[in-house]
Each structure stands twice: as structure tokens, then as C-alpha cells.
Amino acid sequence: MYDIVNEGSAVIKIKKADKISKEMDVFYNPVMRINRDISILLLNAIDNENMQIALPLAGSGIRGMRFLKELRKNKVKSVSFNDYSAKAVASMKNSLKLNKLKNKKKIQIHNEDANLFLLNSKGFDYIDVDPFGSSNPYLDAAVKRISRNGILAVTNTDTAALTGTYPEACARKYWSSPKRDYMMHEIGLRILIRKVQLTGMQYEKALFPIFSYFKDHYFRIFFQCIKGKKLCDGIALEHGMFNNAGPLWLGNLFDSKLVNKMHSALKNYNEKNPIKNNNVMKIEDFQDTGNRRFPRELIKFLKTIKDESKIDVVGFYDLHDITGKKKMRTMDTKINIIKKINKKGFKASNTHFSGTGVRSDIPYNKLLPLLKE
């Protein structure tokens, strides 16, 4: 039984699965819609044009079809879809017809091993490594084929290793020690960033994270690739230990100007495309209505990242963790605490890593008195 699924401006015909797994005939995960939304917002916000785009693990192909339909004019020179599954390739071809995407110069379909597909190419301006599990098996080939000033996007869903559930696996796969505490997701993200950067440094490619986040069950990082030995040496200097974890990336997670552009574009787009049903909240509801707006969940998520991208510090404070350790019976609201911090002349914001977290440059001893009502 096949279903028609709407996502953004694209539509695919696919057999839905009761459980999302790599055993699916054609891989499609509706929960990753926001992952794809962010990709579109980011690519529309950067200056790169006439990009040659590679999707080595394309699955259903929904990401590439949305790129072709939703990226601004002159952004895309070509999209190369690849999947090792013959069923996935057949499904992509059918969905491309369904979307009336027929430009043979712009669209290329491949049925190869992901690494061979990349290594047999001449290179790309944007490569999206989006596997089920770890990105490790694909990093070397992806780094080799990402162009100067190109964007490498990496997704990891093996969060257990990076967040400290299996520290031996983290040491083996990411050459680092994780930390199992309230900061584990930021620590895990920074460990992954370093691993990708080390792969790049072997080829004198400096990979700077311009937009990084943790959401649901995955880590996601967009790197800009700049060639140069000295830049690679500079990146190495920003690898170190933090909170007894690491080595990890101690530099910025975001380009704040880029985040601002993405957030503004998102708000403007949704204002021009009013919602049809004010009760719509879930990603699946957007698909069912065929509404091309971005989910409201994404607006809130990007607003949080926009605010925390202005604060250049590693780590954050977890208010519940502090009050628990200090055995405080009462605590002021997080909103008021952030206001108090700002009044003291320090920066403070929510963090997307934790609902009870505050990112701030205020010293710990000056924060404690501000927690009381």
C-alpha cells in the first residue's frame, strides 16, 4: 500500500513504515522534516550560487526534490541523487515525475555505494551526509570531494555513543571521552565537530561550523570548507578539554549573522503564507493539509538558536541541576533570572540543548544569588 506524502513544495509516493529503520525498502523519516527545512533556509541564506549538490544517501529523494523546488533561482546548477538501493532509485524516478522535475542537465540519478559515488565524481559545492547511524563511514570521501568554500552537512543519529551511554564506543569511533550529565548533548556535538574537522585537516581543508544543533534523536552540523594549512592549524588550537570531557571543539557553533538571516527569512515566509488551520501544530498535520509553510516549532527553535548564537561561551548552566546540588527549595523563574543576568551587564539566553538551561557569560559565583526569588 503506497501513500502520497506532501512535504514543503514536494510530494512523494512511498510505502509508509510502522517503524523507521534502515531495513525500509525506501528510507523516509517524517520526523526529519525540520532537518530538511533548516537545510533549505541555510542554503537560501548563503551567497553560494550555481551549486552542484550531492545526496550520497538520498533515500526517498525528498530532500533533493525540495531543493529543486524551494531554493532560490540560480542556487542550483545540479542535484545528484544517489542510493545503493535499486528500489530507492526506482522510487526517486517516480517521485521526480510526480513533481514534474524533468531537467536532465540539472538532475542526475545514481545507484552506487555512497563512497564510490563521491570518489568517482569531480566534486561538489554541497554534500549532505545524512545516514541512519554514524557518519563515520562517509566522512573521508565527502571531505575529499567537497569544493573550496563548499558546504558539508553532516547528520549523526548514534547519539548514545556521543552522549556517554557507551564511552568505549565514543573513544573508539570519535577518539574522545564523552560526559553523561546535563551538558551531554552539547559535549557530544562538539566531539563530533572535532572528528569531522580532523578528517578535513588531513587534506588541508579547514571545516568551520556555521550552524550546529542537537534535536530529537540526532546531531546536525553545517561546515564551510576553506583550503589552507594555517587555517587547519588554527582549528587544531581550538580543540581541547571541557568539563572533563574531550578533546572537543571549543570554538563557535554558529555564524550569528547567518542565523539572523535564516530566522528573518523564516518569519517573512510564514507571514506571506498565512496558516489555514490555527490548530495545526504537528509536522504530520502540515503534510496532511498540503500547507507549504514551515512548522511553528521551527520558528521557536530558530529563535532560541538566534539568541544563544550571540553568546560566545562553551557550555551552559542548568538551573535545576544547580538548585538540586545547592538544595534550594525555591527558585525564581528562568525568564526573571535571564533578566537579572542582563541587568548585571552579562549576556544570557535560553539554549536549544535544554529546557532548563541558560547560556551565559556570567561567572558561577555571581549567578547563584540571582536564582532566588
N, C-alpha and C positions, 0 to 999 in steps of 0.2 A: 504494500500500500504506500503510494507516494503522496507527499504533501507539497503544496505551493507555499513557500515561505518568503515573506517580504521583509527586507532589512534595508533601511535607508531608501535609496533610489533603485535598488536592485531586487531581483526576485530569482529564487532558485527552486527547482523541483527536486525534492530529496526525500528519501525514506527516513523518517524520524526514528530515533532510538530511545528505548526506555532508560538506558544508561549511557552516558558519554564515556567512550573508551576508545583506545587505538584499534580495537577489533571491529569497529564500524566499517561497513563497506565503503562509505564515503564520509569522511570526517567533517562534521559541522557542529559547533558548540554555540548555542544561542546566548549563553552567559557571556561569551567573549564579544558580544556586540559593542560594548563600551570600549574594549581594546581596539576594535576597528574604527569606531567613531574618533577616538583620540588620534589614530594614525592619519585620518583624513584631515582633521583640524590642524595637526602639526605640519603636514606636507603643504597644505594651503597657506600656512603662515610663514614658511621659509622662502628664501629668494630663489632657490634652485628651480630651473625650468628645463623643459625637454628631457626629462629624466627617463633613463632606461631602468625599469623596475623589475626586480626578480622576486618571485614567490616560490622558493625551492620546495616548500611543503604546503602546496596550495589547498589540498583537501577538496572542499566543495567549490573553491574558487570565488567565494563570496567577497573576499577582501579585494581581489583584483577587479572584479566587476564593479564594485563600489568606487574604486579608484578611477576607473574609466568613465563613470557616470557623474561622480561628485567632485573630483579635483578640478580646479580652475583651468580654463583654456590655456594651452601652451605648457602645462605642467608635465604632461605625459608624452614621451616620444614612443615608448613601447612598454607593454607588460608581458613578461614571460611567465606563464603558468607552468608549474612542474609538479608531478606527483608520481610516486613509484607504483601506485595502484592503477591498473588499467580501468577499473570501474570508476575511480575518481575522475580520470581523464575523460571517459565517455560522458559522465555526468556534467563535467565542466562544459564540454562542447554543446550539450543540450541546453544548458542554462545560458550560455552565451547567445544562442539563437533566440531563446526566450526573452532575453534582454535587448535583442536586435543589435548586438555588437558583432559587426561583421568585418571590420577593418583588418585585413590580413597583414598590412605593414605594421600595425600597432599591436596586434595580438599574436602571440606565439605559444603553442602548446607543446609540452614535452612530457615524456613518460620514461623518466630515468631515476636512478638513485640520486638523492639530493646533492651529495657531494660531487658526483660526476657531472651532474647538470651544471653546477657552478664552475668547476675546474675546466670543463670543455667550452666555457663561454669566454668572451673577451673582456668581461667585467660589466659592472652595473653601478648606477648612481644611487640606487636604493635597493637594499636587500633586506627582506623580512624573514628572520629565522623564528618560526613560530611552531615548535614541536610539541608533542604530547610527552612531557617529562623534561629532561635536561637538554640544554642547547649545546652541551659539550661536543657531541659528535660532529657538529656542523660549523663550529667556530673557525677552525683553521681555513677551510675552503671559503667561507664567507669573507673572512678578513683578507684573504689573498685577492678576492675578486671585487672588493668594494673600491670605488674610484676615489681620487683626490676630491676632498670636500663633499664626498658622498655621505649618505646617512645609512647606518647599520642599525636595524631594530632587532632586539633580542627579547624573547619571552622564555621564562622558565616556570614550569609547574611543579618541579620537585622541591617544594618548599620545606619538607621535613628535614632534608639534609642541611639546608642553608639556615634554618632557624633553630638548630640544636637538638632535634629529636634523635638524630643519628650523627653525632660528632665525628665518628670514624669515617663515615661516608663523606662528610664535608672536607675532612683533611685529605682524603683520597682523591676526590673529584675536583675540589676547589682550592687545595693547598692552603687551607686556613682553618682556624678554630672558631666556631660559632658561639653564641651565648643564648641560653634558654631563659630569657626574662622578658620584661615588658618591652624592651627595645629590640627584640629578636628580629623583627621584620626589617627594620632599618639596617641592622647589622648584616642580615642576610643579603639585602640589596647591595650594600657596599662591598661585601665579599664577592658577589657575582660581577660587579662592575670591574673590580681589580682583575678577576680571572680573564675577562674579555680583553681588558687593556694589555695584560701580559701577552696574550696571543697576538695582539696588534703590534706590540713593541718588537717582536721577533722580526717583523718585516718593515721596521722603521715607520710604522703607522700609529700616530697618536690618536687615541679614541677618547674624545671628550663627551661625557654625558650631558645632553642638553634637555632631556626630560626623562625622569625616572620615577617609578612608583611601585607600590605594592597594592593589589586589590584582589578581593575574593580568595582565589587559590593560586595566584601567580605573581611573579615579578616581571616588570617590563622596563626596558631601557632603550632609549634612542641615543646613539653615538654619532657625533660628527667626526669624520676621518680627515686628519690633516697630516701630510707626509713630513717627516723631519726627525733626525736623530736627537737634536737638542730638545724638541718638544716631548719626545719619548722620555728623555732623561728627566724633564720637569715633572712628567706624570709619575715617574718612579719615586720622586721625592715626596709625593702626596700619598704614598702607601705607608701604612703604619698600624699600630695597635690602638684600640679604643675600648674602654670598659672591659679590659682583659680578654678581648676578642680580636681576631685578625690573623695575619695582616689583611687590611681592607682599604678601600678608597676613602680618603679624608677630605676630598675636595667637594665642590658643589654638585648637588643632584639635579639642579635645574638651571636653565638660562632664563632668568626672571623676565627679560624683555619678550622672549618667545612665549612664555606662559601668559603674559598680559595680552599679547596679540591673539592667542588661542581663545582665551576667556572672552575677550571682546567680540571676536568673530562668532563665538557660540551664542552669546546673548543676542547679538544683532540678527542672526539667522532665525532664532526661535521667535523673536519679536515680529519678523516679517512673515512667519508661518504660524499663525495662531493655532493653538491646540483645539481639536474638535470635541474632546471629552475631558472635562476638568478632573474627572475621577481616575484618569489613566495614570498609573504610577509604574507598573512593571514593564520590563523590557519586552516581554511577550505580548503585552497589550499593544505596544507600538507596532509590533509586527502584524497583529490581527487587524488593526484599523487601517494599515497601509499608510499611516501618517509618517511623513518624511522628516519630522522634527527630531532633534536629538533628545534623549530622555532627560527629564528634570534631575534625575540622580546625578547625571554627568555635570550639570551646571554647579551643583553643590560641591561635587568632588573637585572640579577645577578651581572653584573659588577658594577652597581650602588650600590647594597647592599654590595658587597665586599668592596668597598671604604668607605661607611659610617659605616660599622661594626668596622672599626679601630678607630672610634671616640666615646669615651665613654661619651656621654653627653645626657641629656634628652632634646628633642625639637630641633628646628632648626630656622633659620632666613628666612623669606620670603622677598625677595628683593623688590617685587612690593608693598608689604604692608608697608615697611619702607619708600620707596620713596613717596608713596601716603600720608602717615602721615606727612612726612617732606616737602611735596610739592616741591620735587626735579624735575626739568624739564628734566634733562638728567642723565643718569647713565651709568657706564662702563658695558661691557659685563660680564656675570656671570663667564665665563672662566677666564677672566682677574682678576676679584675680588677674585676668589679662589687662583690664583697665587700670588696675593698681600698678601693675608692672610698667605699663606705658607711662603712667604719671611719674614714676620714679626715673624716667629717662631711658628705659630699656625697651628693646623690641620684644614682642610676644604675639603668638598666633596659635590657632588650632593646628594640629598636624593630621595628615591623612592616615598616618600609621596607627593612630589610637584615638578612640572617642574620649578618653580621659587624659590625653596627653596635651602638653603645652610646649611649643618650641620657643625658646627664648635665650637671649644672651645674658640674662641676669644671673649672678652667682647664686649658688645654692643657699648660702647663709643669709642672703638678702631676700630670697624668695620665701623662706619659712615664715617670717612674721606676716606676710601678705595673705597667707592661706586662711587665717582666722576671719570669722565673720565680723 
